Amino acid sequence: MQINSTTTQLRFNDIIGSWKARWGINRMNYKVDPGVYSVGAPDKESPVLVTANYKLTFDSLRKELKGLDVWILVIDTKGINVWCAAGKGTFDTEEIVGRIGKMGLAEIVSHRIIVLPQLGAPGVSAHELTKRTGFRVIYGPVRAKDIKEFLRAGMKATTEMREVRFGFVDRLVLTPMELVGSIKTSVAIFAVMFLLNLIAAKPFGVVDLYAFVGTVIAGSVITPILLPWIPGRAFAWKGWLMGMIWVVTVIILNGWPISATFGTIRGIGYLLALPAVSAFIAMNFTGSSTYTSPTGVLKEMKFALPLMVISAGAGIIALLISLFI
């Protein structure tokens, strides 16, 4: 049985690592080893906080524990945060039960209480965990910044601590990850556009470039930021609407259908293809949002994906035709 020690102070490398993870750089390997970590000088009576081994999650918790003496039980969620791991089945009863036994938690503390993050509740059967380990589960607050007050109040959470919020800043910090994912695909699309330009009678130009880039931004940045204010419920619809507004704006600014720069067929192609691209990108944000459930995501994908494929396919055909007429 090995106990690791950690501090509440984030170092420069932690801050840089967090920034890189936000931008999707080495994100899937940004994790800490599962096990028991001590903060301060905990003893057998000190509380036990359970968290994921995604380092961004681990750091978000430990930096809020200044002045406290606690144990942190880090379980193996495959480097995924608590919210997503609960949905994917890696923050679950089986893993917590196994980690409690493997680390000999019953020998480290004399009490039989563990504090789980509230966002991990969907993946855990509290009564089954207690039955198999003897440890009673108490769910902590939604946000790590409230953990100190929660512990000082005798592990009692206020209504505000239980409220799941997904405000402007929460959405904004997630957009780099969405944007980077879209850029990777965009590079391949740009390569195809370049090759087609070598043989096209009417090659793609600057207008086509910023039309596509704006579509990517509409789906990966604008839609998440404006999420609560965009009409409708489905993410795909919200992304499609933002994409359509952008494409119509581009077409109008370039004089379609009169302008030779933006021909009729190409304009139709963009009306069909680009909003579908924006819709697909926006739909990916469901995995980062607290607005949806796994069943809701599957239902939306089942309905929206075929429409996106049909619309994008027809649009691509129109765009290809526009290259040679």
N, C-alpha and C positions, 0 to 999 in steps of 0.2 A: 504494500500500500504506500503510494507516494503522494505527498501533498505539495503542490506548487504554491508559491507566494506571488502575489501581484500587487501593484500599487494603484492608486486612484489618479495618478498624474500621467497624462498622455504625453509621450515624447514626440520629437519631430518626426521620427520614422512612422509613428502611429498616425499622425496627421496626414503625412504624405500618402501612406497606405490607404487611408480612408478616402482621400481625394481620388486616388487611382481606381479604387473599387467603384466609386460613384460614376467614373467614366468608363467602366467596364474593362479596366486594365488588370489582368490577372485576378479577376473577381472570383472565379470558381476555386481558386487556390488560396483565397484570403481567409484563413481559418486558424484556430488555435487547437492544441491537443485537448481532447476530452479528458476530464478528471476533476479533482477537487482542488480549488484554489483558495488560499487564505487572503483576506484583506484586513489590514490592521493586525490585531493580536486576538483572534477569536479563540474561545474555549468551548467546552462541551455544551454550554448553554446558548451559544451564539446561533443566530438564525441561519438557515440554509436557503440560498436563492438558486433556483435552477434556470439555466439559460442555454442558448444554442452555441455551437462552436464557430459560427460565422464571426470573424474578428470584429467587424463593424458593430455587431450586436453586443459582443463581449465588452468592447471598449465603451460603448454607450452606457452600459450598466455600471462598470467599475468606476468610471469617472464621476458618478453620482454618489459614491459611497464614502466620500471623504469624511473622516471622523468616526466612522463606524467600524466595528469588529464583526465581520461576517464570513461565512463560508459560501463559495460559489461552486455549485455542481454543474459543470459543463458537459452536456451530452453530445453525442455525435449526430449532428443533423446534416452531415455531408457538406458543411460549409454554407448552409442555407439559413436565412434568418427565421425567427420564431414563427411569424405569421405565415410565410410561404411553406415552411417545413411542416407546420400543422396540417396544411392542405395537401401536401405531397406525401404525408405519412412518415416523415423522418423525426418529427417531434411527436413521439407517441408513447403510449403506455409501456410497450415492450422495451424500448430503448432506455427509458427512465428506470424501470425495474431492474434491468440488467446492469445499468451503470451504478445504481445504489448498491447492488450486491458486489459488483466487481471492485468498487472503491472502498467497501467496508464502512459505509456511512454510519451504520448502527454503532460502530466502535468509536467513530470520531465525535459524535454528539450523543448526549444523554436523552434529549427530547426526541419526539417522533413527529416532527412537523417539517414539511418542505413548502417553500413558496414558489409557485409556478407563475410565469407571466400570463396575464389574462388572454392575450392573443394566441396562446398555445392551447387553450381549452378545447377547441374543436378536434384536436388530435389525441386527447387524453381521456381515459375513463378513470375518474378519480376514485370511485369505489373499488374498482378492480386493482388499482395501484395500491391502495391502502390494504386491501385483502392480501395481496402478495408480498408486501414489504413491511407492513405495520406502520408506515409513515402516512400521516394525514395530510391531505392536500389543501392548501389555502392559496387562492388566486390573488396575486398582487395586482397593482395598478397597470393600466394600459401603457403609460409612459414611464420610462426609467427615472425621469427627473422627480417623480412623486414617491419613489421607493423609500427615501429617508423619512418623509413625513408619515408614510404608511407604517413603517416599522415603529416609529416613536408613538404612534397612536394605538399600539398593541395589535398590529396587523389588521386594522380596520380601515377599509377604503371608503372614501366619500363618494357621492354620486358623480362628482366631477372626475374623480380618478377612474371611474368605470366607463366614462364616456369615450367612445372611439371617434376621434376627429381626424379629418383628412383635408386640412386647410390649404390655403394658397402656398405657403412655404413648404408644407409636406409634399405637395405635388411638384413644386418647382425643383426640389433637390433630386427628384427621380427622373427628370427629363433628360439629363446628360446620358444616362444609361439607354434610354429609348432612342436618343439621337444617334449615339454611336452604333447601335445595332442597325439602324437604318442606313447609316453611311457605308457600312461594310457591303450591304447589298447594292447601294447606289454606285459604288466603284465598278462593280461588274456590269451594271446597266450602262454606265458611261463608256466602258470599253466596247460594248456592243454597238452603241451609237457611233463611236469613232470608226469602227470597222464598216458600218453601213454607209457612213459619209464618204468612204473611199470609192463607192460605186453608185451613189445616189445622184439623181439629176437635180433634186432640190434637197440638199443636205440639211441636217439639223444645225441650228445656229444659236446665238446668244439668247434669243427669246425662248427657245426650247429648253435651254439649260436652266434659266432662272424659273421657268414654269415648273420644271421637275423639282428643283431644289426647294422652291416654295411649297410644293405639295408635301415633300418630306417633312419640312418644318411644321406645316399645318397639322400633320398627323402625330408627330412625335413631341412637339413642344406646345403649340397653340391649343390643341384639343385638351391635353392634360391640365394646362393652366386655367383654361376657361370651363373646365368640365361641369361645374354645377350650374353654370349660366347658359349652356348650350341646350336648346330645346331637345326633348326626347330622352329616352332612358338607355337605349343600347349604345355601347361605345362605338360600334361600327357605324351607326347612323350619325353620331356626333362627328366622327372623323370624316365621313363622307360629306357632310354638310360644310365643314370647314374647308375641305378640299375643293368642293364645288364653288364656294364663294371665291376662293383664290383663283381658280381656273377661269371663271367668268370674268373676274377683274382683269386678268392677264389678256384675255381675248378682246375685251372692250378697249383696253389701253392700246392694243395693237391693231385696231380697226377691222376686226373680223366682221363680216366675211369679205369686205371690199379689199382689204390690204393684201398685196401679193406676198408680204412677209409671213402672214398667217392665213394660209388658204383655207377654203371651206372644209375640205376633207380632213385636213390636219386639225382644224378646230373641233370638228366632230370627234376625232380620235381622242383628243385631250379631254373633252367632256365625258367620254366614256371611260377612259383609262385612268386618268389622274385622280379623280375622287375615289375610285376603287382602291388605288394605292394608299391614299390617305386614310381610308376606312380601315384597311388591313393593319396599317401601322398603329392606329389608335386602338384597335381591338386588342392588340398585344398588351396595352396598358392595363387591361383587366387583371392581369397577374400581379400588378403592383398596387392595386386599389383595394380599399376596404369597402367599396360600394357594391361589390359583387360576391357571389358564392360560386363554388365549383359547378354546381348544377346550372346556375344561371349562365355561366361562361359557356358551358357545353351547348346549352339551348341556343344561345346567340350565335355561336360558331356554326352550328348545324343549319341555321337559317341564312346567315349572312355570307358564309364562304362561297356557296354556289353562285350567289348573285355577284359577288366580287369577281369571281373567275370569269363568268359570262361577260360582264361589263368590261373588264380589263382585256379579255381576249378580243372582243369586238373592237375595242379602242386601238389595240396594237395592230390589228389588221388594217384599220383605217390609216394609222400612222405609216405603216409600211407602204401602202398604196400611195400616200401623199409624197413619199420620197421619190417616186418615179414618174409622177404625172405633172 
